[in-house]
Amino acid sequence: MGKIRLKFNNISEIVGTMGIGVIVLTDETLTRQISITCDEDMIRAFGLRMAHAPGVDKLLAEATGKLLKETGHMLEVYIFNLTDGQYRTLLIDNETKAVTNVRASDGVLMALANDLPIYIDEALMNSQSTPFDMAKTNRMSLPINALTDEMLQMALDKSIKDEDYKMAEYLNEELKRRKSKEA
């Protein structure tokens, strides 16, 4: 089981949605990307870090990371699975071998705030990543299974409104598949 190191590339809000954003992570060669959905609180949190806002070093992610580093802890973020549109992610202490589950967006924020490495399972990267093109940073691809239920429903509603019934059928099937797994 291999793993691939990722790096934070960008975050943006999805146009036409209410507070849904996409975090873009790329491989180190800048050839492949994965996209992680997040809420508007995360969009704001990343914005503060990217703008180097005053006082950001006193926020929880930075303060916690600093404390852990000062006590000899070596952390990493590891994305290892995808279930119903949510990346399963661990925060791993390589010193003590302690592991805890975190939301993918929180793990990436912690990594960005503290210069921690981010890794993804190689098989997951191969199945979920899309080509990354520096010239087209205003456009991105998202695998349908990486969308949250809320995003799928919004896309379904838009497809029906736009009379794109083939896409609507495809999105509806994914929603049904997820609901049948819950039952």
QUILIN-V916291 format. One record per residue. RES is the residue in three letters. PSI is psi in whole degrees, 0 to 359 (999 if undefined). Layout:
RES;PSI + RES;PSI
//
This chain:
MET;111 + GLY;167 + LYS;152 + ILE;135 + ARG;137 + LEU;161 + LYS;148 + PHE;132 + ASN;311 + ASN;169 + ILE;141 + SER;156 + GLU;140 + ILE;122 + VAL;136 + GLY;5 + THR;163 + MET;93 + GLY;30 + ILE;130 + GLY;171 + VAL;125 + ILE;128 + VAL;124 + LEU;140 + THR;160 + ASP;171 + GLU;338 + THR;359 + LEU;38 + THR;335 + ARG;152 + GLN;154 + ILE;154 + SER;133 + ILE;127 + THR;153 + CYS;170 + ASP;177 + GLU;333 + ASP;320 + MET;322 + ILE;314 + ARG;316 + ALA;316 + PHE;321 + GLY;318 + LEU;316 + ARG;319 + MET;331 + ALA;358 + HIS;48 + ALA;145 + PRO;139 + GLY;359 + VAL;332 + ASP;349 + LYS;358 + LEU;161 + LEU;314 + ALA;316 + GLU;314 + ALA;317 + THR;315 + GLY;318 + LYS;315 + LEU;315 + LEU;317 + LYS;317 + GLU;337 + THR;14 + GLY;12 + HIS;135 + MET;105 + LEU;156 + GLU;158 + VAL;133 + TYR;117 + ILE;119 + PHE;349 + ASN;171 + LEU;125 + THR;119 + ASP;49 + GLY;3 + GLN;123 + TYR;131 + ARG;127 + THR;143 + LEU;146 + LEU;120 + ILE;131 + ASP;107 + ASN;342 + GLU;309 + THR;349 + LYS;14 + ALA;145 + VAL;140 + THR;146 + ASN;139 + VAL;158 + ARG;144 + ALA;317 + SER;322 + ASP;321 + GLY;316 + VAL;321 + LEU;315 + MET;318 + ALA;315 + LEU;318 + ALA;334 + ASN;13 + ASP;48 + LEU;150 + PRO;145 + ILE;130 + TYR;157 + ILE;145 + ASP;134 + GLU;317 + ALA;321 + LEU;317 + MET;317 + ASN;325 + SER;333 + GLN;342 + SER;157 + THR;161 + PRO;144 + PHE;129 + ASP;111 + MET;328 + ALA;342 + LYS;50 + THR;351 + ASN;359 + ARG;147 + MET;157 + SER;143 + LEU;124 + PRO;141 + ILE;327 + ASN;357 + ALA;5 + LEU;143 + THR;164 + ASP;320 + GLU;316 + MET;321 + LEU;316 + GLN;318 + MET;318 + ALA;321 + LEU;312 + ASP;317 + LYS;320 + SER;318 + ILE;316 + LYS;320 + ASP;2 + GLU;33 + ASP;78 + TYR;333 + LYS;314 + MET;320 + ALA;318 + GLU;316 + TYR;314 + LEU;319 + ASN;320 + GLU;320 + GLU;318 + LEU;317 + LYS;318 + ARG;316 + ARG;320 + LYS;324 + SER;330 + LYS;329 + GLU;330 + ALA;999
//
